[in-house]
Amino acid sequence: MIELRNGCICCEVREDLRRTVLDLLGKRTRWWRPLRFDRIVVETSGLATPGPLVQTFLLDPALAAQTRVDGVVAVAHAGRIVAQLAAHPEVPAQLACADRILLNHVDQADDVDVAEAAVRAVAPLAELLRTTRADVPVAPLLTIGGADPARWNLPEVVAHSSGVVTRSFRGGAVDLSKLKMYLQFVASRRGWEVLRIKGIFRCPGVATAVVAQGVYQWLELGPGAMAPPAESALVVIGRGIDPEELRRGWEAITA
């Protein structure tokens, strides 16, 4: 266990995190007594934003070549999450980036269904587990498969909660060049803060599915391992996003 003490790893000391992880990876293979570990688990403070942390692993060439981001786990207090979503902008950002959420302290919630609905409104892509005292098997938290499109859940949702906009789109085949321009526009639109993008598309002339995923400023579009889907699907989660502008763009590329 290594503790980074001099700041928040989601912003100020990302270079410290990078150096520490690369040092661990070096010891795993090259040290005179190799460290035989299979995973690196990064635990942040309650105020950290996961997006920049995930980007550290995705954008750094040395880390991207040696690691794969399996997923983000968040813990929400069932008795307090509704109020926290309204009071703290960090909370919806954390949940929107999560692949798996523990809705904890369900024994202390007046209405667990209301708490769950509030969480799902900002995190429709995440799998939610109700827990007490975080009593849940560890294995499901370490085998999320967040980078595997075959395991993605792309719900048909339209939500606007706690300042976070979620839009889901479905349609037929999408021209690949138009799709690239549309996603680049969404990711770089001034004033928009894109928290998550996930999509699987059927594109004429492409033998496999085309997969898109994005976290904050990081956006990747490329071929997937599976066959093209029967219909194309896209989910965008962010703040400051104009849902109608998103819809018009989607309709333009699927017309």
N, C-alpha and C positions, 0 to 999 in steps of 0.2 A: 504494500500500500504506500502510495506517494501522495503527499499533501502539497498543493500549491497555495501558498499563503498570501502572496503579495498582490491580490486583486481578484477581479471577476474573470473567469476563463472565457466568458462569452464575449469579451471585448478587450480588456486591458492587457491580459497576459497570454494571449493566444500563441505568441512566440515561445513562451515558457512551456506551454502545453505541447507544442510541436516538438521542441527539443527533448522534452521528457519522454514522449511516446517513441521518438526515433531512437533514443537511448535504450529504452526497453526492448524495442525490436532488434537492436544490435545485440543486446545481451541474450536474446532468445536464440540466436543462431551462431554468434561469433565469439561469445565470451568463453573463457576456459572452462566454466561450468555453466552450460546453457540453461536459461530459465524456460522450463517447459510449460508455457501457458497457451491457451487456445483463444482467449478473449481478453479484450481490454474494456472495462466498465468505467465510465466517467460519471461521477456523481457531482452535480452542481449544487449551488445554493438555491434556496427557494425563490430568489429574485432573478436567476439567470434566464436568458433567452436562448433556447436551444439552436436556433437557426444559424447564427454565426459560428457556433461550436461545430455543428455538422459541416458547415462550409470549410472549416479548417482541414478536415479530413478529405473532403472532396476536391478541393482546389489545389492543395499542396502536392506537387508531383511525387515527392518521396513517400508521403503518407498514402496517397491514392494507389501507388504501386504495390503497397504492402498490406493495406487494410481494406475492409469493406464495411460500410456503415450498415449494421443490421437493423437498427431502429431506435426510436426514442420512446422512453417510458415516462409517464407523468403520474403523479398522485394528487387526487383532489379530495378535499374534506367534504363529505356529503352534506354535513350540517351547515357549512359556511360558504360553499362554492358559489351559490347564487349571488350573495352579497359581494364576494370577492371579485366576481366577474364584472360587476358594475363599478367597483371602486378602484381596481388596480389594472392598468393596461397590460402588465406583464402576464397576467393570468390567462386571458384568451390567447395570447401569443404562444405561451407554453403549450396549451392544450391543442391549438391548431397544428403545431409541429409534431405532436405525439402520434405514434403508431399504436400504442397500447396505453390505456388509462385505467388506473385503479381508483374506483370511486370508493374511497375508504371511509371508515367511521359511519357506516350505514346505520349502526345502532344509535347514533346520536342525531340523526336527521328526522325532522318532523314529517317530511314527505320526500322519500327517496326518488319517486318517479319524477317529481319536479326538478330535483337536483340532476338526475340523469338527463332529462330533456334539455336543461340549460347547458350541460356539457356537450351533448350531441349537436346542439345548434352551432357550436364553434369548432367542433372536432368530428365531422361526419365520417372522416376517413379512418378514425381510430377504432380499435376493438375495445370495448368497455367491460371491466370486471368489477362486480360489487364485492367489497371486502370489509371485514372487521379486523382491526389491528394488523392490516396488510397481510393477513394470513392467506397466502396464495402460493402454489408451487413455484419454485424459481425457474424451472425449465421453460415455461411459456414466455418468460420475460427475457430469455437469452436466445430464443430461436424465433424471432419475429418474422424474418424474411422480408423486411421492408423494401429491399432492393429487387425483389422478385415480383414482376408484374402478375404472374400467375396466381399470386396470393393476395393481390389487391382487392379491396372492396370499394367499388366506385358507385356510391348510392345515388339515386335520383332525388336530389334535395335542392331546395332553394331556401336559404336562410339568411337572416341579418340580425345578429345578436351581439351585444356588448361591443359595438363598433366593428365587428368582423363580418364581412360579407362572404357567403359561400354560394357559388353558382355551379350547377351541374348541367352538362349539355350532352345530348346524344343525337346521332344522325348516321347517315350512310357513309359512303366513301369520301375521303378528303384528299384534295390535291396536295401533294407533299410540299411543293414550293410555296403554295398559299398558306399551308399549315405553319411552315417555318416563319414566314413573315408575321402571321398572327401571334404566335407564341412569343416572338421577339418583341413585338409591340406590347403585349401584356406584361412581359417581364421588365421592360424598360420604360413603361409609361410614367412620366413625371407625376409625382403626387400619389402614385399607387405603391403600397407596400404589400408585395406578394409574399405570403407566408408559406403556402404550399401549392404546387401544381402536380397533378397526376393525370395521365391520359393514355389510352390505348386506341390506336386508329387503324382503319383499313384504307390503304392508299393504292390507287391504281398503279400497276407496274412494279410493286414491291411484293416479294414473295412471302414475307413474314409480317407480323404485326409491327407497327411503328409505335414506339413507346416514348412518352415524355414524362419527365419528372423535374421538379424545381423546388429549391429551398432558398428563399430570399433572392439574392442576386445570381445564384447558381441555377442554370437551366441546361438540361441535357435532352437531346432528341436523337433517337437512333433506332436501329432494328432490334426487335425482341426475338426471343428464342421460340416463341409460339406462333401458330398459324394466325393469319389475319382474323380479327373478330367479326362476328356477323354485323355488328354496328360499332361505329366509333363512339368513344365516351371520353369526356374531359371534366375534371373537377378543379376549380380555382378557389382558393381561400386567401383572403387578404383584407387589408384596411385601406380606406380611402378609395376603394374601387367603385366605379360606376357600373352597376349591373346591366343597365340597358346598353351601354357601350360594348360591354362584353358580349351581350346577346347579338347585337348587330354585326359584330365582327365574326362570330360563329356562323350566323346565317349567311354571311357573304362567302365564307370559304366552303360551305356545304351546299350552296345553291346549285 
